[in-house]
Structures are given as structure tokens and as C-alpha cells.
Amino acid sequence: MYFWTPNHNLQGSDMSDLEQVTTPEEPPQKQESKRGPLLIIGGIGCALLLCLGLMIGGSALFLILRSSSADETSPIIAETTTDEAVEAVEDEEVIPSETIEVTKEPQPSPTPSDTPNAVAGEVDTSLVSGTPEMSPITFATDTAANGEAIDPDFTFKEGITEIHAVFEYANLTSNNTWTQIWYHNGDEVLNTDQPWLEGESGDFDYAIEAGGEPLPAGEWAIEFYIDDELLTAGSFLIESEASETSESPDLADLPKLYKIVYTKWNGEHNDLYIGDSNGSSEQFIMSRASGPSWSYDGRSIFFYGEEGVDQQVSQGVVYPYPGISNGIVQLNVSPIPANVTQLKLTQGHGWNDGTARWASISPDGSMIAYDGDRGGGRRIYFLGTQANQQFRYEIIGEQADWSPDSQKIVYRSGRDNQFGIWISNRDDSGHTRITEGGTDSFPSWSPDGNTIAFSRDMGGNVDIYTVNIDGTNLQRLTSAPGHDTLPLYLPNGDIVFRSARSGSWEIWKMKGDGSDQIAIIPNAGVGPDWAFSKMGVLR
């Protein structure tokens, strides 16, 4: 089974309409920290994943994208005045009441060396200012620490386990759409697009590997488009010792790999991480953040900011974020911050509910759901993503998830003294109970809209179940000793969930029918209140 696995290292971008960007009110202070240093995978961090699988044989093929930029070990706080920081970006969905940014001065990208290129022979380093540009692609067996290609060529021997596609880019923003098209032996095997989530300019190291196994022989070609305009292309050959090359896969069978956002309980508070749905990478993002949800446009993560979220610490230095308090918070991840000095946090009007535990952004991006206790028990509340937008809806219940069309909510409730999993319209009309279990918790709506996954305690052991949205076809998916809970549907119908079956909390994955259960992320601690450990996925 073959996978295309993008893995980005991203740097700074603008955020939203009329945002106010400020630096800390006071210079960073040294302090004793009980938290370890940032985990930065691949030297400069991992980030966003949008990928497709490729079925050409029986091993795992990964496309790992790594952006090689200048060293960032010495953060510098940029001085920004309030007037200079107010700007309008027309396509951002959230208009914050206040956005706090701490960032570093940009570092120049390394200049690629003169190397043979499959398309144009040499890397072009003279990119036109202001116009989106990508240089010709250089293929190589490896890259140096500064991003330079090692042993560049366009013909490789069968048995090679990794090939790097290196190119330079400039003048790109998150408003651009990046399309990637791959061919094997003349057949299109991958066609996907996504917002450009890298920095404005730099070098890109697009590594193709097969999990240690040889790459399939044959002719390979790639095309990169920005906003439907072809900017660069390249091809290479893996020579086959056999008379026939591998057959190209059926696109209908291509599995996918996704980025998930999750938390780890460290004994005192939750820390926020981003990782791959196969466990191949993990990046620490920030401290004191719970119950995250990834927006469908890929640009924001919403979460509950725990007490102290406004005081982030890196290498013993405190980075304050004035104006941010415990409550619902938006984190800009376009690009994903490499460390806490690059966080862009937004907290809208009325978002500072200290009784919240998680956040869930609707698929259409218009509303944020969360549960809070303002007296009288848990209720589900709704926040608008437009400036000063308020909703009066309240639903008696907790632990909610959205329907794919953003019109309904599935949640846990004991309303009308009837406990179980309920479905209601988001204005609390048309509510229907679909299960009758008093311990039924943490529902998740399937991407096709037909099924709800949830957890149930039977005899002291919590397991994952599914049920149709009309309450029929109840199925038990897990039965291992140890709790299995907090299911989350991936866009392809797989389910990731929290499990303590090994004796410690981990994140596991399985098919939608419960088959192929496998641990993907170890040491993923869950705190005393499991609701804080809700997870999110980039769809």
C-alpha cells in the first residue's frame, strides 16, 4: 500500500480582516519552566498534510515535503506598531476583535546550487518579484542541510528507496491554490490541490520514499500549478531490470493520509500537537490548549485556551499574549507556526468563557460550538465567526459534533430525563434521541452523514460503537481490555480514537467497521476530564 505524505515546514503569513497585531507588552522574561523544549521534526518542523495514497505493490510509499529554510534557533521579537499592523485581507472568514502576534524577523533562504535538472538543465534562481514563481525541479538522491541537492540526476537505478524533488519558490501566499499532478508510466495517479501553506519564498524539498522499500520502477513525472497556471514540471526514470514496469494503481483505491490536531496531558495541563494520521510525524504547537477543531479551509484551529494560555514559554523565555484569556481561541495555521514565537492568536467578543472544554467549527465556517456551564449544568453554545456576531441558541447537553451540512448537532444529553446520544437542529428544534445508553459519550458524525461513532461504558470498560442517524444498526467496534473513547472520523471514513489498552493513553486508528486497529501516536496522555482531549482533523 502506497501513500503520498506531504510534510511542510511553514513560516509566517497574514491572518484576517482588520486584524490588530501587537508585540508583547513587556520584554520576554526568563523563568523556570517545567515544560520541555519544542519538538521540531525534520530540523525545522513539520506541518500541514494533504496527501493521497498510491497502490503500486505491497509496501508504503511516502511523499514527504520538507521546506529547507534558514536556521531559526535565535528568535527575534519583531517591533510592530498598532497602526502598522492593522490591515484588510478580503478572503479571511474571521474578523477578530483582537489578534496577538509574536514573530521573528524573516531569514533569507539558501541559494540552490547549479545542478542538472530534468526539465531545464539548471535551477533558475532569478525569480521575478511580485509574480508567483517556481524554479525548474532538480531530482537527487538526497539533500544537504542547506537544501542543496546531492548527486542530482534524472535517471536512477532500480532499488533506490528515496528521491528528492528540489525547487525554489517565490511570491506565494495562502490565497494561492497549489495543484500537484503526478504521473507514473504516463498514467495520472494523483491530482490534488490545496491552499499554498508555505512561506512567501524559499526552497522546497519534496522527498519521495517507500518506507525503506524500493520505489517502483518506471517513468515518473510531476506538474505543479499555482491558480491553474503551470509553473514548473519535471520527470525522472527509475530503470527496471525486468522487461515490464509496475502497473499504475486504480485511483479509486488510493488511500489518504491526514493531519490531525490533538492534545497531550502533561500532568498539569494540555499541550497542543499536530501529527500525521499514520504517526509518521509530530510537532508541538503550544501549551495550555484543549479540545481543538481544524477549520475546513485549513487556515485556522479553534480550541479552548486553558488558564495561562496567554503566557507561552520557549527555552525559558516567557512570551506574553495580552488580550488572550482562557476561553475559545483561534490559532492561525496558514502557515503552521514553527514555534511559540510565531503564534497568531485571536479571541473574538464573548469568547472568553472559562467553563468551556473544547471547540468545534462548523464545516461551513460560520459557527463555533462549545459546551459550557454557566450555572444549571452543561449546555452547548454557539459563537459567530464574523465580527460581533452572536447566537442565542442553547442546547441542553455536551460533547457535540457537527453534521457535514452544518445544519445539525449530535451530542450527549439527559434532556427530558432521557439519557443518550441526541441529534438536533442547531437552533435546538427537531431533537431526536438515537441511543438510550446513560454512559454514551463523545459522538462523532461520519463524513457521509449517515453514521455516528461514540463511546459507551459497559461493565467498567469503555468501547467505541457506531449507530445510524435514525438509531438503527448499533455496532460495537472495539472490545480490547482498557478504555477506547473519543472517536473522530477522518474524511475517508476511518476512525482515530484514544485508547488505554496498552496501559497508557495512545492514539489509535481503525477502519469504519472496526477492522485494522493500530496504534499511531504513543504517549498521548488524557487528563481527568476526557472532554478536554477531543481531537480535530484537516479535511
N, C-alpha and C positions, 0 to 999 in steps of 0.2 A: 504494500500500500504506500502510495507516494503523496507527499504534502508539499505545497508551496507555502513557505512560512516567512512573511515579512517581519523584520525586527528592526525598528528605527531608533536612531538617536536624534532627538529633535531639539531645536532651540528657538527661543523667543518669537512671539507674534502678537498682533493686536488682538483686542478682546471684543468689545461690544459698543453699541451706540452710546454716545455721550458719557463714556466712562471716565472716572476720575482716578488717575494713577498717582500714588504718592509713595515716598520713601518712608522708612521708619521715623517715628517722631524723635527718637534719640539714637545715638550711635550704638551699634551692637555691643553687648556686654558679654564678657567671659563668664561662664558659670559651670558648675559641676553638673554633668549630665549622666543619668543612668542609662541613656539610650546609646546604642552603638552607632558607628558612622554609617553614612549612606551606602546602600548596596547598589553599585552601578555595574550592570552586566556588560561585558564586552569592552571594558575600559572606560567608555563614556556613556554607558547607559543603554537600556533597551526601551523600546516604547511600542508605538501603536502597531497593531497587527490586523492586516486584511489579507486573507490568503485563500488559495484553493488547493486541493489535493490533486495528485496526478497518479493514475493507476497504470503503472508500466512494470509489472513484476511483483515481487513479494516483500521488498524492504521499504523503508520510509525515506522519502526524498524531501529535503527541506530547502526552500528558498529563503535565506536569511539576509535581510537588508541591514547593512550597517553603514552609517554615515560617519566618515572619519574626518573630524574637525580638530581645531587646535586644542591644546591642553587647557583644562578648566579647573585646575586644582586650587587656584587662588582667587576666591570670589571678590569682586569689587562692587560696592553698592553704587548704583547709578544715581546721580543727583538730578531729580526731575521736579520742576515747579508745577504747581497745580494748574496754572494757565497753559503751560506747555503740554500737559498730559491730557487735557480734555480734547477728544476727537470723536468724529462720527464715522461709523462703519455700517453701511446700509443693510448688510445681509445678516447681521448677528441677531439672534432671536431674543436675547435677554437684555433689557435695559436696566442696569443695576442702579441702586441708589448710591452705592459707593464701591469702588474697586480698588484693592490694595495690591500693589506690585512691588516686589523686591527683585531686582535683576542684576546681572553682571554686564559689564561692557563687552560687546561682541569682539571675538578674536578672529583674526584673519585665517582663511582656510589655507592649507598647504597647497602648493602648486604641483600638479601632477607632472611626472617626468615624461620625456619623449619616449614613447613605447609603440611598437607595432599595433595597429588597430584593424579589426576585421572589416570595418566599413571604409574609413578614410585614411588609414595608414598611420595617422598620428593624432594624439589628443590635442584639440584646439583649446587653448587657454584664453583666447581673446573673445570673451562673451560680451555681446552688445548690452550696454547699460539700459535698463528700463524695459527690455523685451525679454519674456521668458526664454531661456536658452538651456540646452543640454549639449554637452560635447559628444563627439563620437565615442563609442564604447570600446574599452580595452578589455580583452579577456586574458586571464592569467591563472596560474595555479595557486597563487597566494598573494597577499599584500603585506607591505611593511607597516610598522606602527604609524608612520606618517601618511599612509594611504597609497603609497606608490605601488604599482603592480610589480610582482616578482615573476620572472620567466614568462613574459607576455607572449601569446601566440594565438592562432585561430584553428589549430589542429592539435588534437590531444589523443593519446593512446588509450585504448580500451582498458578499463580497470581503474581509471582515475576516480577519486572519491570526492573531489571538490574543485569547482571552477568559480572564479570571481569575475564579475562584470563591473568594471570601474568606469565612472563618468563624472564629469563636473557639471554643476547646475548653477543657475543664477536667475535673479529677478522673479522668484516664485513666491506665492503667498497661499494661505489657506483658502482663498477664493478661487484658486485654480483647481481644475479637475485633472487628475493624473490617471491615464488609461494605460494598462500593461497588457500586451498581447504576446503570447508565446506560441511557437510552432515547433513540432517535432516531426521530422521527415515530411515537411510540407503541410501537415495537418494542424489546424488550430487546436490547441489543448487548453488554453487559458485565455480568458478575456474578462478583465475586471477593471473597475475604476473606483476611485476614492478621492476625497479632498487631498490636496498636497499638504502633508503634515510634517514636512521637514522645515528647516530654516529657510531664510531667503536665498542663501547661496552657500556653496561648499562642495565637498566631494562625497560621492555615494559609492559604497562598496556593497554590491549585490551578490552575495555568495550563494552558490548552488551546491548543496551537499546531500548525500543519501544516508545520513546516519552512520557513516563509516563503511557503507557498502558501495560498490562501483556504480557510477552513473550509467544509465542506459546508452548504448552506442547509437550513433545516427547523426543526422544534421539538426542542429538547434538554431533557432532564430528568435529574436525579441524585437518588439517595437514599443517605444514609449511615446505617448501622445499627451499634450497639455491642451485642454479645452478643444479636443478633437483635431488638433494640429500635430502632425508627426514631427517631433523634434529630434529624435535620434533612433537609430536601429543598429543591430549588429547580429552576427551569426558566427557559429563555430562548429567544428566537426569532431566527434569522438569516433575514431576509426575502429571498425569492428574486425575481429579476426574471423568471424563467421561470415557466411555468404549473405545472410539476411540480417537486417537490423530489427530492433524491437518494434512491435506494433504499437501505434499510438492508442491511448486509452479512450474509452467511451466517456464523453463529457458528463453524461447522466450519472456516472459512478464516482465522480470526483468528490472526495471528502473535503471538509473545510476545517480550518483552524482559526480560532478566535482569540481576541484579547478579553480577559476577564479582569474585573476590579474587585478587590476583596480586602478584608482586614485580618490582622493578627493581634490577638490579645497578648500583651507582654507582662501581665500580672498587675498592671496599674491602669492601663488604658489601651485603646485600639490604635494600631498604626495601619496606614493605607498602602496597598501594593497593587501593581499591575503585573499580570503574568499571562502566559500562553495557556490555552486550554489543553495542551498536552504536557505542560510543566517544563517546557524547554527553556524558559527564561522567566526571570522575576526581577522587578525593580521597586525599591522602596520609593514612595512618593512624599509622604508627610506623616506627622504624628497627630494623635487625638482626632481621628476621623472615623466615623462608623456608618454602616448601612448604605453603601454607595450605589448609585444608579448612573449608567452611562447614557447620554442623550443619543438619539438615533442618528443625528448628523455627525456624531463622533467628536464634537468640539468641546463638550463640557461633561464633567462628572459632578453630580449633586450628592451631598452626603450630610450627615448630622455631625456638626462640629462639637466635640466634647469640651468640657471646661478646660481652658488653657490652649485652645486651638489657635489663639492669636499670638502665641509665643512659641515659634518654631526654633529648634536648636540644631545647629550643624557644627561639628568639630568644636564643641564647647562655646560657640558663639550664639547668642540669642538674636533672632530676627523677629521683631515685633510687627504685627499686622493690625494697627489701630483701626477701629471701626468694625472689626470682625469679632463676634462673640459666639458663645455656644448657642446652637440653633442650626437651621438649614443653611448650607453654604454651597456656592457654585465654584468649582475649580475649572479654569480654562486649561484644556489639554490639547490645544492646537497652536503650538506643539506641546507635547508632554514635557513638563519641566524636568531637567536633569538633576536638580537638587532643590532644597527648600528656598534657596535664594532666588529662584526663578518662578515661584508660585504666583499666580494671579487669582486672587480670591474675591468673590462678590457675595454680598449679603443684601438682599432686597428688603424693602419696607415690610415689617411684620414677620420676617423670617426667624427672628431670634426667640424661638420657643424652646426653652431649656428642657422641656419634658419630652422632646422628640427622641427617636432612636434610629431612624433610618429615613431615607428619601427615595421617591420613585418618580421619575419624569415620564410623562405620558408619551406614547410613540409619536404623536403629532407635535410635541414640544410645547403645548400650550399650558399645561398644568403640572404642578408638583404635588404629589400626595405624600402624607406622612401621618403617623399616629402620635398623638399627644394626650396628656392627662391634665386638663385644666380644672379638675375637680369633678367627681362623679363618674370616674372610670375612663378608660381609653376610648378615644374617638378618632376617626380618620378625618383629617383636614386637608384643604386644598389651597395652594398658592398659585398665583399667576406668574407667568414668565415675562409679562410686559410691565412697564413702569406703573407702579401703584395699583396694579390690577388685583382686586380682592374677590374672593368667592365666599358665600355664606353657607355653603354646603357642609354638613357634618354627618358622618355615618357612624353609628354605634358599632365599634369593632376595632380591629388592629391588624397589622401584618398584611398589608394589601399589595396587590399587583394589578396592572392594567391589562385590559383586553387589547388585542392587536389594533382594533379600530379606535381606541382611546375613549370609547363611549361607556364602558362598564368597568367595574372594580370587583375583583374577587378578594375575599378577606375572611378572617376568623372573627366570630361573634357569638354572643349569647343573647342576642336581641330577642325580645318576646319570650325570654326564658327557654329558648331553643338553641342549644349549642351545636356548633359545627362550622362548616365552610359555607359561606353565603356569596351570592352574586347580586349586585345592584347596579342600576344606572348610576353614573357619577353624581347625579343630583339626588340620590337616595330614593328614587322611585323604582318600582318593579323589582323589589328584592325577593330573592328565592333562596331557600336553603338546599344545598345539594349533598351534604353529608350530615350524619347525626352523631358523629363522634365528639365527645366532650374534650378530647385532647387533640383534635385535628388542628393543625397549625401550619403556618408559613406556606400558603398556596402560591403557585406559580402558573401563569397562563401559557399554554403551548403556542408556538408561532402560527400554527394553522387555525387557532381559535377554537378547537374542538375539545381540548383536554385540559384538566387541572391536575398538576402534581402537588402533593402536600405530604406532611409527616404526621404520623399517628403513634401514640404510645399504647402498646398492647403488652400488659404484664410487666411493665417496667423497662421495656426495650422499645426505642423509637425507630420506626422504619418509614421508608418512602412508599407512597401509594399514588395511584392515578385514578381519576374518575372523569367521565364525560361531563360536559357542562350542564346536561339535563339530569345529572345524578345517577346515571346508569353506568354499568360496566366498571365496577370497582375492581382494581387490580393492585396486588401487593408486589413491589419491585425489589425490595431488599429484605433480607432475613438474617444477616450476619449478627453475631453477638456484638453488642456495642451500638451506640446510638447512630442513626443515619437521619439527617434532617436538613432543613434549609435548602430544598431543591431549587434549581434555576435552569430553565430551558435555554439551550443555545439555539440559534436561528435554524440549524439543520435538524432539530428535534432531539438531539442528545440532551442529557441532563447532567449538570455538575451539582454536587452536594457536599455537605460537611459530614464527616464520619469519624467516630472514635473507636472503630472496630479493632484498630491496631494497638490500642492502649493510650494513644494520644490523638489529638484532633488533627485531621488531614483534610484536604480537598480531593474528592474522587469524581470520576466521570463514568457514565454508562449510557447505553442506547436507551431510547424512549420506552422500550419494552423491558428494561432491566438487565439486558444481557451486556457482556463485555465490561464488567465493573473493574475499574483500575484506579489506583491512587495516582494523582498527578502533581500535587503540591504538598510536601510534608511540613510539619511544624506550623500548622495554621491554627493557632490557638483560638478557642471560643471562650468568651467571658461568662460571668454568671448569668447574664440575661442574653439569651441566644438571639433576640431580635436585633441587637447591635451588629450581628455578624451576617446580615443579609448581603448578598453579592450582586454584582451587575455585569453585563456583557456588552461589548461593542458589536452592534448588529449590522 
